[in-house]
């Protein structure tokens, strides 16, 4: 029996619960479904491999809304149907580059940006790489883990189109604006990635596909009125997380998007802009010293005295990396309705 045919009885210890509304897929099955849909909207084999490489990793790490459902968002986005040009570097120095994404989806253009940043940081010790004229880049953590596996420290921010409401505003003025950090250690990458919005766009899509209401107090409709309807929120947007602190972080991410070239495409200072800052640790410390110190730092955090009833103190990215390995064996659970929509594409 293949993984996709097995049913969950609630007692087998698997990570994800099977229900009549879900299907369990192997990595190969999930990849094939997503690849067929992407090819049907015009992506070639190489592009599909890059996009699906991240989407499957997202699903394995437990981020269901940035897995296969994102194929539906790509297919439905008006940018996908507009003219595209090759991704190209428009200006560079040995330690920097600005990349025109050519209206290509960010899974491709930002992936290219990460590769360029790695190459330049390895050569120069420091690198700053920006990408503009693109959209939908996925999880910052995916690129930061790639950077950390190259033995580098990375900071990545992604400014986006205005869909998030500053406190007190009646219209979206900020993107969902995630930011993240990646660090190498002798035991593997340590990654922290967070969005500055109370909910990310892909998560809203998943609520809509499932016919569920949004949590109370985080979303607004097109008139700036509070709503729990995910379709109404599409015309409006969300609040930032954490009040003024989340707003401050979102404001800064949007500003950093400018140095990535966000305003080049349309002259709008609040548009997509993806920025990497990457450091080779040995320009500050002896070779291998940072990685060893990072491992010791992680160990000390894990060994901190625990509150009663606490089994362990987790490190950022630890949960997702553990679950990734389990889902490779157990399979990926996804809503049948999403699989049906992908097959319809």
C-alpha positions as CSV (number, residue, x, y, z in Angstrom):
1,X,0.0,0.0,0.0
2,X,1.4,3.4,-0.9
3,X,1.5,6.2,1.7
4,X,-1.3,8.0,-0.2
5,X,-3.6,5.0,0.4
6,X,-3.0,4.7,4.1
7,X,-5.6,6.1,6.6
8,X,-4.8,7.6,10.0
9,X,-6.4,5.9,13.0
10,X,-5.3,8.5,15.5
11,X,-3.1,6.0,17.4
12,X,-0.1,5.5,15.1
13,X,1.9,8.5,16.3
14,X,2.2,10.1,12.9
15,X,2.6,13.9,12.8
16,X,-0.5,14.8,10.8
17,X,-4.0,13.6,11.2
18,X,-5.8,12.0,8.3
19,X,-9.5,13.0,7.8
20,X,-12.1,12.3,5.1
21,X,-11.2,15.8,3.7
22,X,-7.4,15.1,3.3
23,X,-5.1,12.8,1.3
24,X,-1.6,11.6,2.3
25,X,1.0,11.8,-0.5
26,X,4.5,10.6,-0.8
27,X,7.1,13.3,-1.7
28,X,7.1,11.9,-5.3
29,X,3.3,12.0,-5.6
30,X,3.1,15.5,-4.2
31,X,5.9,16.7,-6.5
32,X,4.2,15.1,-9.6
33,X,0.9,16.8,-8.9
34,X,2.5,20.2,-8.4
35,X,4.8,19.8,-11.4
36,X,1.9,19.0,-13.7
37,X,0.0,22.1,-12.7
38,X,3.1,24.4,-13.0
39,X,3.9,23.0,-16.5
40,X,0.3,23.6,-17.5
41,X,0.7,27.4,-16.8
42,X,4.0,27.6,-18.7
43,X,6.9,26.7,-16.6
44,X,9.7,24.5,-18.1
45,X,11.3,21.5,-16.4
46,X,14.2,23.5,-14.9
47,X,11.9,26.1,-13.4
48,X,9.5,23.5,-12.1
49,X,12.4,21.7,-10.3
50,X,13.4,24.9,-8.6
51,X,9.9,25.9,-7.6
52,X,8.8,22.5,-6.4
53,X,12.1,22.0,-4.5
54,X,11.0,24.8,-2.2
55,X,7.3,24.0,-2.1
56,X,7.9,20.4,-1.1
57,X,10.5,21.4,1.5
58,X,7.9,23.9,2.9
59,X,5.3,21.1,3.2
60,X,7.8,18.7,4.8
61,X,8.7,21.3,7.4
62,X,5.0,21.7,8.4
63,X,4.1,24.9,6.5
64,X,1.1,23.6,4.7
65,X,0.0,27.0,3.2
66,X,3.3,27.5,1.5
67,X,3.4,24.0,0.0
68,X,1.2,22.8,-2.8
69,X,-1.6,25.4,-2.2
70,X,1.0,28.0,-3.4
71,X,0.8,26.5,-6.9
72,X,-2.8,27.7,-7.0
73,X,-1.8,31.2,-6.0
74,X,0.9,31.3,-8.7
75,X,-1.5,30.1,-11.3
76,X,-4.2,32.6,-10.3
77,X,-1.9,35.7,-9.9
78,X,-2.3,38.2,-12.8
79,X,1.5,38.6,-12.9
80,X,1.9,35.0,-14.0
81,X,-0.1,35.8,-17.1
82,X,1.9,38.9,-18.0
83,X,5.0,39.1,-20.2
84,X,8.2,37.9,-18.6
85,X,11.8,38.6,-19.4
86,X,15.0,36.8,-18.4
87,X,16.3,37.3,-14.9
88,X,19.4,39.5,-15.2
89,X,21.9,41.5,-13.2
90,X,21.5,45.2,-14.0
91,X,24.3,46.5,-11.8
92,X,27.0,44.9,-9.7
93,X,30.3,45.2,-7.9
94,X,32.5,42.3,-6.6
95,X,30.4,42.5,-3.3
96,X,26.9,43.6,-4.6
97,X,24.3,43.1,-7.2
98,X,20.9,44.4,-8.2
99,X,18.8,41.8,-10.1
100,X,15.8,42.5,-12.4
101,X,13.5,39.6,-11.7
102,X,11.8,40.0,-15.2
103,X,8.4,39.6,-13.7
104,X,9.3,36.0,-12.9
105,X,7.9,34.4,-9.8
106,X,10.2,34.9,-6.8
107,X,10.8,31.2,-6.3
108,X,13.1,31.6,-9.4
109,X,14.4,35.2,-9.2
110,X,15.1,35.2,-5.4
111,X,16.7,31.8,-5.7
112,X,19.0,33.3,-8.3
113,X,19.6,36.2,-5.9
114,X,20.6,33.8,-3.1
115,X,23.0,32.0,-5.4
116,X,24.6,35.2,-6.4
117,X,24.9,36.4,-2.8
118,X,26.6,33.1,-1.8
119,X,29.1,33.3,-4.6
120,X,30.0,37.0,-3.9
121,X,30.2,36.5,-0.1
122,X,32.5,33.5,-0.5
123,X,34.8,35.7,-2.7
124,X,34.6,39.0,-0.9
125,X,33.6,38.1,2.6
126,X,30.5,40.3,2.4
127,X,27.7,40.6,-0.1
128,X,24.6,42.6,-0.6
129,X,22.2,41.4,-3.3
130,X,18.7,42.8,-4.2
131,X,16.0,41.5,-6.4
132,X,13.0,43.5,-7.8
133,X,10.3,43.2,-10.4
134,X,9.2,39.8,-9.0
135,X,6.6,38.4,-6.6
136,X,5.9,35.3,-4.4
137,X,9.3,34.2,-3.1
138,X,8.1,31.7,-0.5
139,X,9.8,31.1,2.9
140,X,12.8,33.2,3.8
141,X,14.1,30.2,5.7
142,X,14.5,28.2,2.5
143,X,17.1,30.6,1.2
144,X,18.7,31.2,4.5
145,X,19.2,27.5,5.1
146,X,20.9,27.3,1.7
147,X,23.2,30.2,2.7
148,X,24.0,28.7,6.1
149,X,24.8,25.3,4.5
150,X,27.4,27.2,2.5
151,X,29.1,28.2,5.7
152,X,27.8,31.8,5.6
153,X,25.7,34.0,7.8
154,X,22.6,35.5,6.1
155,X,20.0,38.2,6.7
156,X,17.1,38.2,4.2
157,X,14.1,40.6,4.1
158,X,11.2,40.6,1.6
159,X,9.2,43.8,1.2
160,X,5.9,43.3,-0.7
161,X,2.9,45.1,-2.1
162,X,0.8,47.0,0.5
163,X,-1.7,44.7,2.2
164,X,-0.9,45.3,5.9
165,X,-2.5,48.1,7.9
166,X,-0.3,50.3,10.1
167,X,-1.9,50.8,13.6
168,X,-4.8,53.3,13.1
169,X,-4.7,53.3,9.3
170,X,-7.8,52.5,7.2
171,X,-5.8,51.2,4.2
172,X,-3.0,48.7,3.7
173,X,0.3,50.5,3.4
174,X,2.8,47.7,4.1
175,X,3.6,44.2,2.8
176,X,3.5,41.1,4.9
177,X,7.3,41.8,5.0
178,X,9.0,38.7,6.5
179,X,12.6,38.8,7.7
180,X,14.9,36.0,8.7
181,X,18.5,35.0,9.8
182,X,20.6,32.0,9.0
183,X,23.7,30.8,10.9
184,X,26.1,28.0,10.2
185,X,27.1,25.7,13.1
186,X,29.1,22.5,13.4
187,X,25.8,20.7,13.8
188,X,24.0,22.3,10.8
189,X,22.1,25.4,9.9
190,X,20.2,27.5,12.6
191,X,17.5,29.5,11.0
192,X,14.9,32.0,12.3
193,X,12.2,33.3,9.9
194,X,9.1,35.4,10.7
195,X,6.5,37.5,9.0
196,X,5.7,40.9,10.4
197,X,2.0,40.6,9.5
198,X,-0.6,39.0,11.8
199,X,-1.2,36.5,8.9
200,X,0.7,35.8,5.7
201,X,-1.1,35.9,2.3
202,X,-0.7,32.1,1.7
203,X,-2.3,31.3,5.0
204,X,-5.3,33.5,4.0
205,X,-5.5,31.5,0.8
206,X,-5.6,28.2,2.7
207,X,-8.4,29.5,5.0
208,X,-10.4,30.5,1.9
209,X,-9.8,27.1,0.2
210,X,-10.9,25.3,3.4
211,X,-14.0,27.6,3.8
212,X,-12.9,28.6,7.3
213,X,-13.3,32.0,9.0
214,X,-10.2,34.0,9.9
215,X,-9.2,34.5,13.6
216,X,-10.9,37.5,15.1
217,X,-9.2,40.9,15.2
218,X,-6.5,40.5,12.5
219,X,-8.1,41.2,9.1
220,X,-9.8,44.1,7.3
221,X,-12.0,44.3,4.3
222,X,-11.6,46.7,1.3
223,X,-13.3,49.5,3.3
224,X,-10.9,49.1,6.2
225,X,-13.6,47.4,8.4
226,X,-12.7,44.4,10.6
227,X,-13.6,41.0,8.9
228,X,-13.3,37.3,9.4
229,X,-14.1,36.5,5.8
230,X,-10.9,35.4,3.9
231,X,-12.3,36.6,0.6
232,X,-13.1,40.0,2.0
233,X,-9.6,40.2,3.4
234,X,-8.2,39.7,-0.1
235,X,-9.5,43.2,-1.0
236,X,-8.3,44.6,2.4
237,X,-5.5,43.1,4.4
238,X,-4.2,42.4,7.8
239,X,-2.8,44.1,10.9
240,X,0.9,43.7,11.9
241,X,1.7,41.3,14.7
242,X,2.6,42.6,18.1
243,X,1.2,46.1,17.8
244,X,3.7,48.9,17.4
245,X,6.7,46.5,17.6
246,X,5.6,44.5,14.7
247,X,4.7,47.7,12.8
248,X,8.2,49.0,13.4
249,X,9.8,45.9,12.0
250,X,7.5,45.9,9.0
251,X,8.3,49.6,8.4
252,X,12.0,48.8,8.3
253,X,11.7,45.8,6.1
254,X,9.7,47.9,3.6
255,X,12.5,50.5,3.7
256,X,15.2,47.9,3.1
257,X,13.2,46.8,0.0
258,X,14.1,50.2,-1.5
259,X,17.8,49.3,-1.6
260,X,16.9,46.1,-3.4
261,X,15.3,48.2,-6.2
262,X,11.7,48.0,-5.2
263,X,10.8,51.3,-6.8
264,X,12.6,50.6,-10.1
265,X,9.7,48.8,-11.8
266,X,6.8,51.2,-11.3
267,X,8.2,54.1,-9.3
268,X,6.2,52.9,-6.3
269,X,8.3,52.9,-3.1
270,X,5.9,50.3,-1.7
271,X,6.5,47.4,-4.0
272,X,8.3,44.0,-4.0
273,X,11.9,44.1,-3.0
274,X,14.0,41.2,-1.8
275,X,17.4,41.8,-0.1
276,X,20.2,39.6,1.1
277,X,23.0,40.6,3.4
278,X,25.6,37.7,3.6
279,X,28.8,37.4,5.7
280,X,31.6,34.9,5.5
281,X,32.4,34.4,9.2
282,X,36.1,34.1,8.8
283,X,36.5,37.8,7.9
284,X,35.7,38.5,11.5
285,X,36.9,35.3,13.3
286,X,39.4,32.5,12.5
287,X,38.2,29.8,10.1
288,X,35.7,27.5,11.9
289,X,35.6,29.5,15.1
290,X,32.2,31.0,14.6
291,X,30.6,27.6,13.7
292,X,32.0,26.1,16.9
293,X,30.9,29.1,19.0
294,X,27.4,28.9,17.5
295,X,27.2,25.2,18.4
296,X,28.3,26.0,22.0
297,X,25.7,28.8,22.2
298,X,22.9,26.5,21.1
299,X,24.0,23.9,23.6
300,X,23.9,26.4,26.4
301,X,20.4,27.5,25.5
302,X,19.2,23.9,25.4
303,X,20.7,23.2,28.8
304,X,19.1,26.2,30.5
305,X,17.1,25.4,33.6
306,X,13.5,24.5,32.6
307,X,10.2,25.5,34.1
308,X,8.1,22.7,35.7
309,X,6.4,20.5,33.0
310,X,8.8,21.7,30.2
311,X,10.4,18.7,28.4
312,X,12.9,20.7,26.3
313,X,14.0,24.2,25.2
314,X,13.8,24.4,21.5
315,X,16.1,26.3,19.1
316,X,14.7,28.3,16.1
317,X,14.2,25.9,13.1
318,X,14.6,22.8,15.3
319,X,10.9,21.8,15.1
320,X,10.7,22.2,11.3
321,X,13.9,20.3,10.7
322,X,12.8,17.4,12.9
323,X,9.4,17.2,11.2
324,X,11.0,17.4,7.8
325,X,12.7,14.0,8.3
326,X,9.6,12.4,9.7
327,X,7.3,13.5,6.8
328,X,9.8,12.2,4.3
329,X,8.8,8.8,5.7
330,X,5.2,9.4,6.8
331,X,4.1,11.5,3.8
332,X,2.6,14.9,3.2
333,X,-1.1,15.5,4.2
334,X,-3.0,17.9,2.1
335,X,-6.7,18.8,1.6
336,X,-8.4,16.8,-1.2
337,X,-10.0,20.0,-2.4
338,X,-6.5,21.5,-3.1
339,X,-5.4,18.3,-4.9
340,X,-8.6,18.4,-7.0
341,X,-8.0,22.1,-7.9
342,X,-4.4,21.3,-8.9
343,X,-5.5,18.4,-11.1
344,X,-8.1,20.7,-12.7
345,X,-5.3,23.1,-13.7
